[in-house]
Amino acid sequence: MKALKTVAVALGVTLGALIVIPLVILAGLFVWLKLTEESDEESLVLDQEGA
């Protein structure tokens, strides 16, 4: 019975990791894109002013 409980916990942790890890990666990419998007817009504005 204890082995079955251990396998169930391990399966739950594995499934949780398979869901959580990609979501964390996607959230990090989203934040990175938002941060770089703002800096790209600032550099475009500076380029237009210089021309």
N, C-alpha and C positions, 0 to 999 in steps of 0.2 A: 504493500500500500504506500509505503514511504517513497519507493522508487517511482511509482506512478505519479505521485505528487511532485517529485523532483522533475520528472520529464515534462509535466504540465507547466510548471513554473518556467523551465528552460524554453519551452515552446512559446509561452506568452512573452517572455523577454525578447526572444528572437523576432517574433512578429512585431512587437513594439518597436524594436530597433529598425526593422525594415520599413516601418512607416515614418518614424521620427527622423531618422538620419537624412533621407531625401528632402523632407520638409525643411530641415535646418539648412541644408545646402541651398535649396531654392530661395529661402528667406535671405540668406547671405548674398546670393547673386542679385536679388531684387534690390537690396540696400546698396550694394556696390554700383549697380546700374544707375540708381537714383543719385548717388553721390557724384559719379562721373558725368552724368547728364548735366547736372548743374554747372560743373566746371567747364564742360564743353560749350555750354551756352555763353558763359562768361568770356571764354576765349574768342568765340565768334563775334561777340559784341565788340571786343577790343580790336579785332581784325578789321571790322567794318569802320570803326572810328579812325583807325590809322590810314585807311585807304582814301 
